[in-house]
Amino acid sequence: MASKIRWGVLGNAKIAREKVIPGMQKGELSVVTAIASREPEKVKEIAERLDIPTVYGSYEALLADPNVDAIYNPLPNDLHVPWSIRAAEAGKHVLCEKPIGLSVAEAEQLIAARDRYKVKVGEAFMAKTHPQWVRSLELVKNGDLGELRAMIGIFSYFNRDAANIRNSVEKGGGALMDIGCYPVTLSRMIFEGEPLRVASCIERDPDFGVDRLTSAILEYRQGQCVFSCGTQMAPYQRITILGTKAKIEIEIPFNAPPDKPTRLIFDGTRVEEFPICDQYTIQGDLFSEAIQKNGPVPVGLEDSLANMKAIEAIFRGGTSGKWEAVAG
């Protein structure tokens, strides 16, 4: 077996220390060898707890490490593209947290950097490679649902902490960018295409200015995706995919637990259970394999660009109150 890909992590984000790093450390092809933070004393404790051998006091020092092959970037949304470009310039492959950036223009800048520096760059939509979503797409493709008609979803949690970056407009916070991006990208996967147009309704927090409740209709050639996402609602998530003959219900579609099985329910009667797995382990190893074999990454930047075009259209619809075309 080829040597494991050596990963470095930018920052000490909660998702990194609680989910992505532990997941990668269970992988067959990935090893986390270094972490960087502008608060080195704080990150030393994290590195010790997670058994990460090297700690840097700056992002620049990590990018200069010749013993790091790839970078995981979980920085705040407004730093996704700038530091992913810096990593590409340093010759590092990059797995960047979702959303890929703040705009279509930023996604295009990152694509240009990827092509210029000849590295792998992808977006961390871990749910897309979880077995429950792989199976759902298979059922749709096989015609088990009949003709695909609709996907309906909800994703919510409660967070009104003024200090949290998810409540900062400048840092790209809000419901749509944080969690609404999941039903957008997964509906594009299930419908195997891009939405033609979108309609949306957005309610913004009166103090923070971020969208705290966003609902949207994405019109596809075969049907529609309808979803709501909220950051000031009871925590909940569910997806239903409906065809002309049957439906699929995914119980925990986005934050699938790494320590217990997950289930989808086919047409209300047949339960398909998926063995315990960590979607962050799967994501890390698939990306590492792409590096080793010079193949495509799980979620490439062309897909990220298309997702951002849909997200921008949803934001426009929330302002205009009209159907908005999705840029080609």
C-alpha positions, 0 to 999 in steps of 0.5 A: 500500500502507498504511504499515507497522505500527510495532512496539516490543519489550519486552525483549531475549529470545532469541526476539525478537532471534534469530527474531521481530525478524529475521523481522518485518524481512523483512515487507511490512507490519511494521517494528520501530522501537523496543526497550526494556530495563531494561539499556539498555547491553546492548540498544543493541548488539542494536539496532545489530546489528538496525538498530532506531533507537530504544532505551528504558531502560524499558518505560513509555517505549516504551509512551508513544512515539506513533510505535509502533503495536503491541507485541511482548511476549516477556517471561517468562511471568509478565509476559505479561499484566501488560505486555500489559494495560499496553500495551493501556492505552497504546492499543497493539495487542499480540502476546504470546508463548505461553503467553498467561499463567499461568492461565485467570483471567489470559487472561480479564483480558487479554480484558477489557483488550482489549475495554475499550481497543479494541485488537488482542491475540493470542498468538504461535503462529507455527506455526499459520500456517506453510504446512505446517500450513495444508496439513495442515489442508486435507488433513484438511478435504478428507477425504484422510485419511478420518475423522480419528482421532489426532494423535501428537506429541513435542517436547523439548530439554535444559535444566537451567540453574538460572538459566534462566526455563524452570526457574522455577515462579514465572515459569511455566516447565516443559515444558507451558507452554513447548513442550507448549502447541504440540501442545495448540493445534495438535491443537485446530486439526486437530480443529476443536474443544475436547477433552472431557477429558484424562488426563496424567502429569507428572514434576517436577524434584526441585530446580526443581519444574517439570514436566520431562516431561509426557505427555497424552491429549486426547480429542476428539469424533472421536478423540485427541491423544497427546503428550509434551513434555520439557525434559531429553531429547534434542532432537526434534520430530515430529507424525503425524496419522492418519485411517482411510485415510491419515496425515500426518507433519510433519518439523519441526512447531514450529521450522520453519527460515527458511532451508531448505524444510520437508516433510510426508509423506503416507501414507509415500510422497508428499512435499510440500515447502514453499519457504523461508519465515520463519514469524515474517515470516508471523505479523508481517505477518498481525497487521499486516494485521489492524491495518490492515484491522481484521480478526481476528488470527491467534490471538485471545484466545478461542482462547488462553483455550480453550488455557489451559483445556486446559492447566489440565486437563492440570495437574490430571490430573497431580495427580489421576491421573484423567481431567479434564474441560476447562472449557467 
